[in-house]
Amino acid sequence: MPSTLSYDEADHDARRARQWLSGRARGTGVSRTDLVELGAAMSALAAAADERGPVALAADPVGVDPGIVKPLAAEMLTPLDGNAEMRWESMAGQGYVVPTDRFFVRNHTRTPRLDAATWRLRLHGDGLRGAPTRDAPVEFGYDDLRALPAVEIPALVECAGNGRHFFAAQQGTPTPGVDWRLGGVGVARWRGVRLATVLRQAGLTADVVDVMPEGLDPEYVTGGVNLGRVRRPLPIRKALDDVLLAYEMNGAPLPPDHGFPVRVVVPGWIGISSVKWVGAVEVSTTPLFSPWNTRFYRMFGPGRPVGGGPVEAQPVKSAFELPWAARLPSGTEVTLTGRSWSGAGPIDRVEVCTGDGWRPAELVEADRGGPWQRWRARWRPPTPGRWTLRARAVDVTGAGQPERARHNDLGYLFDGVVRHPVTAV
C-alpha cells in the first residue's frame, strides 16, 4: 500500500498557489497577475471547445507518429496528436503489468534520442551543501546510478487528462486537450534508485522544501511563448519518501518513449510529476513553481478558486478490457474482465452493471493492495441488441465513482462511471 505521504498532492499544490500569490514562491511559472487572470482565460477556452463540439485532435497514420519512436501497432495503441493511447482490449489475458509495447505515451513535444554514456543527472540549488549552480552542479552518470542500491516497484502512471473524452461524450461539456478515453494509464515494474539516496549523497541541507526535476525533451512552445523544458516541483517529504529514479521498465532498460536513460516515477501523483528523460534537479530552500503547476495542471471553472484550484489525487476509475462497441454472442455466457485504480490507495471493491442492477465483481486476490485491481464478472446477454456495460469501484479510503464527474475547464481527473456500449449478436 502506498505511503500516506503519497496523498498530499492537493495540499502541496494549494499551499504553493497561496505562496505564489503572496510573493513567497519563486520560479518561472506565470506572474501572480496572470495567475489570477487564468481562470477567465480557461473558461473562455472551454466555452470555445463547447461551441465546436467534442474536441477532435488530428491523428497520425496508423502505426506512425513522427514524435514517437516505438511502433504503434493498431491493435495495441491509438495515436493521438503526438501521443499514443493504450487500447484496453489489448490487456485482455495479460498479466498484472502493461507490456511495454502497449504502454501509453504522453509527450509534450517529441521523444528525444539520448546517449547513456554522455547523459548526466545534474543537481543544483541552495538546498545542497555548497549551493552548487547549474554551471557547477553535483553530477551523477548513468553507471553511477546503477552502482547505487536498487529497488523495483510496481507503480501506476496516469495522465491527468485520462478520461477527458467523456466530459464531452457523456456529459456534453467538451474541454480542450488530448482526447483520451481511459487508455492514458498503465502499471509497470520500475527499477532504479530512490531519489532520496541521490539527494542525500549530493548533500542536503536541513531547510530544503522543494525539489524540481526537469526533462531533456525539447523545450515546449505554446501560443508563441517558449516555456522551457517540462519540469514540476515536489515537496521534499515526498521526494524523500517513495520517488524513484528509474532506469528499467518491466525488466529491461527504459525505451526512448518512456524516458531513457532515466526518468522520475512518483507513485500516486499525476503523470506530469513523473518527468521523463530527467536531466536536472533543482533543490531549493524556498518554494518552487513552473508553468506545469501554475498555467497547466490546475483546476479552473465554476466553483473553483480565482486562479484555479489544486489538482487532487488521481481519482477512482474503472475500465473494461473490451473494444469500444464490442460484439458479443447473445445467449452465451461471457466473462467480462477489467481493471480499477485510484491514486489515493488500493481498490477495496468493484461492481458491474449489465442493465439489470449493480452486482459485485470477482476480484483477483493476488492484486490486493497494489496500484490497480483486476476483476471479472460473468454475463449472458439475454437477447440480441445494444447493451451498456458499467463498472464502478471504491478504494480503501472510501472514495468511489459518481455517475457524473464534476466539470473543470481543462478536463482533468474524470472519475465518472463510463458507459461502455456493446452489441449482442
N, C-alpha and C positions, 0 to 999 in steps of 0.2 A: 504493500500500500504506500502511495506517495507520502513524503513528509508533509506535515501540516504547514510547513513553510512554503509549500507549493501553492497555497491558496491565497496568498496576499497580493496577487497581481493588481486587482482593482484598487486595493488600499494604497499600494505604491503609486499607481497612476494618478489617483485622486490627490494624494499629498504633493506629488511633483507638479501637478497642474496649479495647485494653490501657491506653491513656492514660485513657479514661473510667473504667475500673475502678480505676485507681490515683489518680484525682482530679486528673489533669493536663490534662483537656479541659473545655471549658465549652460551654454551650448548653442549650436547653430540650428535651432528649430525655426520658429516664426516669432515675430515680435509679439509682445503682450497685446498690443492694439490689434494686430492681425488675428491673434488667437480669439479675442472677443468677437471679431467680425466673421470668423469662420463659420459660426453656427448659421448665420443668414446665407452665406455662400453655399453651404452644404444643402440647406433646404431648397435653394434655387436649383441646384444641380439635380436634386431628387425630383423636383417638380418638372424639370425638363425631361427627365427619364420617364416620368409618368405620362407626359404628353406624347412621347414617342412610342409608348407601349413597352413590352419586355425588351430589355437591352440585349441586342444581338451583337456579339463580338465576332469579328472575322476569324474563321478557322482556316488553317493552312491545309494543303492537300494531305490526304490520309497517309500516315507513315512518314511525313516530312515536317520539320519545323526548323527554320534557319537558326533559331536561338537555342535549340536543344540538341544534345549530342546523341543520345541513345535512340534506337529505332522506336517508333510509336506504332506498335502493332495494333491494327484496328480493333481486334478482339479484346485488347487489354487497356488501351488508352485512347482518350478523345482529345485532340488538340484544341486549345482554347487561347488564341491570341498570344502566342509565346509561352503558354503554359500547357500542361497536359494533365487531364483528369483520369483517375483510375475508373475503369468500368467495373461496377460491383459484381456483375455476373462472372467476371474473371476470377473472383475469390471463392466461388463455389467449389468445395472439395479441397481447398488449400488448407494449410496449417494455420498456426496462430499468427505468424508474421506475414506481411505482404512481400512476396518475392520482388526483388529489385527491379526486374524487367517491367513490372506494372505499378511500381510506386509512383505516386503523383509527382509532378514537377511544378514548382512555383518560382518563376523568375521575374524580377523587376526589369531586367534588361535582357541579358543572354548569358549562357553558360561560358565562363572563361576556361581556357586551357592552361593549366599551371604545372610547373615542374617542381616535384617534391624536393629535388636536390638543391634548388635555389630558394625555395619557399622559406620564410621566416615568420614566426609569431613575435610581434614587437609590442612589448608592454611599456607604457609610459604614463606619466601623470604625477601629481603631487601626493597621491596616496601610496607611493612607493618610496622606500628609503633612498635618499639621494635625489629624489624627484627627477627621474630620467625624462627626457623630452622625446618628441617624435624624431628629432635629428640624432639623438643618442639614447635609444631605448635599451631596455633589457631584452635580449633576444633568445629564442629557442628555435632550433632547427627541427626538421621532421624526425631525424634519428634521435635527437634529444628527447622529444616527447615519447617516442616509442621505448626509450630506455627507462622511463618512469613507471611506477606501479600502475598496472592497467586494470580497468573494471569493464564489465559488459552488462548492459541493462536493456530490457525491452522497454521502449518508450514510444509514445504516440506523438506524432507531429501533425498538426492540422492548421490549414489556412483559416484565418478569422472570418473570411467570406464564404467558407464552405456552407452550402445550402442556400446561397443568395438567390439562386434561380426561383426558389419557392416563394419569396416575397412577392414576386410578380405572378407566377403561375398559379399559386393557391390563394394569395391574399389580395391580388390586384394592386399592389404597391411596388412598382418597379424601382430598382435602385441601380446606380452606375457601378461598374466594376466587372471583374471576371465572373462569368455566368455559371459558377459551379452549381452542380446538383448536390450530391453528397460524396463525391469521389475525391475531394481535396483533403484527404486524410490517410494516414497509414501508420501501422506499428512495425518497427524494425528492431533488430538486435544491434545496438550501437556499442562499439568497443573503443575505448580511448582512455584518457587520463582525466581525473577530476580537475575542473578549473581551479578549485581550491588548492590543489597540490602545486600548480604552476604559480598561482598568485603568492602563495607562501614562500616558494623558492625565490620569487622575484623580490620579496622583502616588503610585505605590507606594513603600513603604519597603523597605529591604533585608531585613527579617526576617519578611516575610509567609509564613505556612504554609498557610492555608486561605482559600477564598472560598466564600460560600454564597448562591446565587441563591434568590429567593423569588417565588412566583407571586402573581397578583392574583385568582385564583379564590376563591370563598367559603371561609371557614375550615372545617376538617374536624373534625366532631364524631363520636366513636365511643364507645360504652359510656358515654354521658353526660359524656364528657370532651372539652373543646374543645382540640384540638392545634394550632390556628392554621392558617396558610396553608402549603401544600406548600413544602418547602424541603429541600435536601440539599447538604452541603458537598462541595467539590472541593479536592484539593491544588493548591497554586499552580503546580507544574510542569505539571500537566495543563491548568489554566486558561490558562497562557501558551503552550500547545502548539497544539492544534487545535480548541479550543472556539469555537463561533460564536454570535453574537447575530443570529439570522436574522429578517428581515422579509419575505422572499419564499419561496414554495414552488412549485416547478415553473413558474417564470416569472411568477407573479402574487403580489400581496400575500397574506400569510397569511390563510386563512379563520379565522373565530372559533374553530371547534373545534380548530384546530391551532396556536393561540397568538397570534392577532392582538392587538396590533400587532407584538410582538416576543417571541420565545421563545429559549431556550437549546438548542443542539444539541451533544451530547457524543459524538463518534464512538467506537464500541467499548464504551461503558459501558451499563449497563441503563437502560431508558427513563425511570425516575423521575429520573435525573440531568438529563435534557433538559427542564428546567422550562418549562412553557408560561406565557404571559401574564406574563413576568418584570417585576417592578416594582422590587425592591430587590436589592442585592448587598452582603452584609457582607464586609469584607476584614479578616482577623484575623492577628495575630502569635501567637495560641495556637490549638490545635486546636479545631474546632467540632463540635457534634453537634446532631441534631434527631431527632424521632420517626421520621423516614424513614431513619435508619441505626442506630437502637437498637431500636425497637419493631417496625418493619417492615423488610423487605428485608434480613433476616438469615437464616441457615440453622440452623434448630432441628431436633432429632430425634436418633435413635440414632447414636452415633458422632460427634456434633457437640460442640464445647466447651460448657462451662457458660456460659449467657448467649448462646448462639448462635455460629455460625461466620460468617466473612465471605462475602459474595457473591463470585462469581468472574466472570471474563469470560463474556459470553453464549456458551453452548456451540454446538456444531455442530448444525444442524437441516436437514432436507430435506422438501419438500412437493411433491406432485403438483398440477398445475393441472387438477384434475378435481373434479366434485361428489363428495361422500361417497356411497358406494353407486351410483356411476355405472353406466349401462347401455351396453355396448359391443357392436359387431357380432361375432358368432362367425365364425371362418374368414376374417376380413378384416383385413388389416394396418392397424394404427392407430399413430399417433405419440404416444407419451406425453411430455408436457413437464412441467417442474418447475423449482424453484429451490432452491439450498442456500446456507447462510450461516454465519458464525461471527464472534463478537466479537473473536477473537484474531488474525484475519488472513484474507486471501483463501482461497478454496477451491482445493485442488490437484486433487482427483479425486472423481468421483461414480460409484457403482454402483447398478444397478437389479436387482431380482429379481421375476419374474412367476410364480414357482413352480417354476422349473427351474434354480435356481442364480444366483449373482451374476455380472453381466457389466458391463463399463464402459459408462457413458452417454457420449453425444457432447456435449462442452461447447461453448457459444457462445464463440468465440475472443475476440470484442470485449469480453467481460465480465472477462477475465483481470485479476486484480489489484484488482478492485473489491469493494464491500461485500457483493455476493452474486453468485451464478453461475447463469445459466440453462443448462439441459441438455435433451436429448431422447433417447429410446430407442424403437425400433420393436418392435412386438409383434403377433403374430397369435394371438388366443385360439383354442386348438385345438378346443374343444368348448363348447357352451352350459353354463352353470352359474356357480357363485360362485367368484371368484378373489380372491387377496390380493396387492396390489402393495406393494413395499417399496423404499425408496431410502435410501442412506446416503452420507455424504461424509467426506472428510478434508481439513483445512485445511493451510496451509503450515507450521504448527508441528508437524504430525503428530497433532493432536487429531482424533478421529473420533467415531462414534456407536455406543454399545453397544446390545445387544438390549434391555437393561433399564436404565432410569435409576436412579441412586441416590436413594432416598427422602429427602425433607425435609418437615417438618410443614406448611409453608406452600405447598408445591407450586411452588417456584421452579425455573427453569433445567432444565426437562425436556429431555433430549437423546437419549432412546431412539429406536430405529428405529420409525416409526409404520406400523402395518399398515392399509393403505387398501383397503377392500372394494370390489369391482366385480362386476357380473354380465354375463356374455356371453350374448347372445340371438340 
